[in-house]
Amino acid sequence: MAKVVLIPLFDGIQSLDVTGPLEVFTGAGRYLHRDAYKVLTASVGGGVIRSASGLRITPDVGLWDAPRPHTIVVPGGAGTKDGQPEIVEWLRQKAEAAERIVSVCSGAFLLAEAGLLNGRKATTHWSVCGTLARTFPEVTVDPEPIFVRDGKVATSAGVTSGIDLTLALVEEDLGRDAALAIARHLVMFLRRPGNQTQFSAQLTAQSAERRPLREVQQWITEHPTAKLSVEALAERANLSPRQFARVFTAETGMTPGRYVDRVRLEEARRRLEDTDAGIGRVAKDCGYGTPETMRRAFIRTLGISPAEYRRRF
């Protein structure tokens, strides 16, 4: 029997939060398993809604008339700022009966308002993670990953990460090959693991105000195999090690060591994805020195080994 996937709609949604998961689920049904999913959109009263970008969407059913869903996907967008009290009330009454409850982007605010994230770990778009944490202290907000699973509730970061989360759900239901087939059909570069960070090191860190520090940031990115100790980097910036560590952290928002770790990990991931070089060669070329050092970095940050990362992606 097809799993019913219900997507509540409201004015001000981010349209890609709807269409991304919808295309993954319907694609799995259309191209792989015809009876896998039945995707329905619903609005309060069944009326047409208008997305934040002006797209008009006609839902399939009225929200309160919708059949019991297996999976609920709550989109985000500017409309979540209005609170959406009827959507929240529907979630309070109906969501617990679902097998899975999912949010994309700021849709997490509606789940939190309905009490569905209390005592759980969650994420949302990086720009509103702080607001979610302050508004709902019962929720453990993690701003790093692109999606988080906590029991039957899953939350994802901004926009396209909803596709990554949906692919993970398809893999859970239909297997890895099915999820990868849909990813290929959607011409996705790769299917990202949930614990991948929302930003690269260069985007996560602020650009330093002082030119010597900005040049050091760029040099780290271009020379991951170089000696990148605080002492060596401080010398390049013409500062004492203590002063360099202090101002680098103050101006970029992360310590020099953490910035170096991020850069090396990202370079290693790219090489594992794009080349056939052995694990040892990748470790050496990315400044890790030994495969074991790189393996520990992958496990610590991504939760999988370099070999497993290559196998998946």
N, C-alpha and C positions, 0 to 999 in steps of 0.2 A: 504494500500500500504506500502511496506517495506521502512523503512527509510534507505537511503544510507549513510553509514559511510565510509569516505575516509581517508586513512592513507598514507600521503606522505612519501616516502622512499628516503634515500640518503646514500652514503657511510659513514661509521663511526657511524651509529645509535647504540643505546643501544637496543639490540634485545628484551629484556623484555618490553621495552617501547612500542613495537609493539605488541608482542604476548600476553601480559597481557590484555590490552583492547580488542584485537581481540578475545580472548577466552571468555571474558565476553559477548560481543555482540553476537558472533556466538552461544555461549551456550544458551543465552536467546532465540534465534531463533530456535535452534535445539531441546531444551527440553521443551520449554514453548509455544512460539508463533511463528509458522513457518514463518509467514510473517512479523515479527517484524523488522528485520534488514537485509540489504544486505551490507556486509563488503567488501570493495575493497582496495587493496594496489596499489600505483602508484609511478612511478619514472619518472624523466625527460627522455623522449625518450623511456620509457618502458624497459630500460635495467636492467640486474641483478645488484643488489647492494651487498656490503659486509659489514656486521656489524662490530662493533669495536672488537668483539670477533672472527671474522673470518667466521661467518655464512653467507652463500650466500642465498639471497632471490630473487625469481623471481616474480616481481609484476604482478598484473592482467592487468593493463592498463598503457598507457603513461599518465603522469600528465595532460597535456593540452587536452587530449582526454577524460578525465574522465567525467562522468555525473555530473550534479549539485548535490552536497552533502547536506544532511540534517545536518550531523555532521562531522567536520574535526578534526582529532586527529593527532597532530604534535609531533612526538617522539623527544627525546633528544639523547645525546651521544657525543662522541668526535668530530663527524663530524660537530656539530654546530659551532665549533671554526673556521671552514673554511668559515663561513658566508652563504653558500648555496644561492647565489644570485638568481638563477632561482626559487628555492622554495619560497623565499621571494617575488619575483615579482608575482608569481602565487597567493600567499596569498593576496597581495595588490589588485589584480584584481578580485579574485574569492571568497575570504573568507566572505566578507560582505553579500553575497547572501545566505550563510549558516544560518541555524537556531541556530547552536551551534558551537563554536570554542574552541578547547581543546588543551592544551599542557601537555606533561609529561616531568618532569625533565628539562633539559636545552633547550628543545623545546621552552620554554618561550622566549629565546633570538630571535628566528626566528619570533615569533609573535610581539615582541617588535620592531624588525628591520622593520617589515612591517607596524608599526604604530598602530597595533591592541590593544596594551595595554596602549596607551596614555590616561592619566586621569583615569586609572583603578587601582584597587588593584590586586596584583598578588603575586605568590610565585614560587619558583623553588628549586632545590636541595640546601641544607643548605650551601654547600661548595662554591656556586657561587652566593648566594643572594646578597652579597656585590658588586660583579662585575656587576650584573644586575642593581642594584640601581645606581651605579656610571655611568654606560654607558648610561642608559636611565632614566634621572632624572624626566621625565614626568610620570614615572610609580611609584606607591606606592608599594614598595616591603615589604612583611611581611614574615620574615624567620621562623615564628613559626608553622603555620598550615600545615597539609599534603596536603590539597588542598583549593583553594579559588574560589568562584563563584562571578563574578561581571557582572551582566547583562547576555548576551549570551556568554560571554567569561569565561572559566574556566582554571585555571592553577594548576598543582600539583607538589609536591616535587619529591624526587628521586624514580625512578624505581617502586617499588611495590605500591606506593601511586597512581599510574595511575590506578591500579585495583580498589582501593577504590573509586576514582572519577568516574570510569566507572560504578561501581555498583550504585552509587548515580544517575547517568543518567538513568540507567535501572529502578531504583525505580521511577524516575520522569515520565518515559514513561509507565511502565507496573505495577507499584505498589510495595509496600514493600515486599509482599510475594514472588514476582518474584525475586527481588534482593537477598533476603535471600536464596531462593532456589539455585540460581547460586553460592552464596558464599559457601553454603554447598557442592555443586557439586565440587567446586574448593578446598575443604577441607581447607577453610580459617578459622582461629581461631575465628575471628569476623569481622564484617563490621565496620570499624572505621569511626567516624564522621569527617568531614573535618576540624573542629577546634581542633582536637587532635594535640598535638605538635609532631614535627618530632623526638624528643628525650625524653627519660626519664630524671629525674632530674640528675641522676648519669652521664648520657652521655652529657646532656646539660652543666653541670658545669664541669670545668676543675678539675683535681685531684690536690689538694693542694700540694705544694712542701714540706712544713713542715710536719713532721710526726704527731705531735699532732693535726694539722688541718685535716689531712687525717683520723685519728682515730675518730675525731669528726664527719666527714662526714659519716663514716661507722656506728657510734653509732646512729646518727639520723635515718638512714635507718632501723636499727634493733629495734629502740625504738620510734616509732611514737607517742605513748601515753604518753611519759615522758614529764617533764617540759622542754621545748625547747626554753626558752627565751634566749636572748643574754647574760644575766648575768649568767644563768645556764651553757650555752655552753662555755662561756669564762672561767668559773671556771674549767671545764673539761680540757680545753687547757692550764690552768695555765697562763692566760693572763688577763689583765684588760678588761672590756666590750668594752671600746672605741678602744683599740688596737686590740682586737679580731675581732670586726666588720670591722675594716679597713683592716686587713691582710686577713681575710676570703674572703672579696669582691675582693681584689686585686688578690688573688691566685686562686679563683674559678670562677670569672666572674659574680657572683651574690651575693646578700646580704644574710646573714644567714636566715632572715625571709622568703625570696623568696624560698630559698632552702628547708626549712621546709615545706612551703606550697606545693611545688611540690611533695615532698616525701609523705606527707599525702594524697594528691589527688590521686596519683598513687596507694597507698595502698588501698584506698577506692574503686577505680575503680576495682581493682583486686578482692576485696571481693564481690562487687556487681555482678561481672561476674561469680565468681566461687563458691559462697555460697548462701544459702537461708536465711541468717541472716537478721533480720529486719533492717530498715533504722536507727533506734535509736541505735541498737547494733553496726552497722558498724561505725556510727559516734563516738561512745564512744571508740571503739577498734582502731580507727585511730587518736585519739587525738583531735577530734573536740569539744568534750564536749557535744554539743547539735546538734540535727538534723538540726536546722535552720542554725547554723554556717556552717555545711557541705553543705547544700543546697545553701547558698550564694557563697561558694567556687566553686561549680559545675557550677552555673549560670555564675559567673564571668569568668571562664576559658573555659568551654565547651559549654556554652549557653543553657544547659538543666539541669533539676533537677536530683537528684540521682534516684528518682522513674522512670523518663522517661528514664534515661540511662540504668537502669536495664531492662525496658520493651523492649528497642531496642536491647540490647546485651546479 
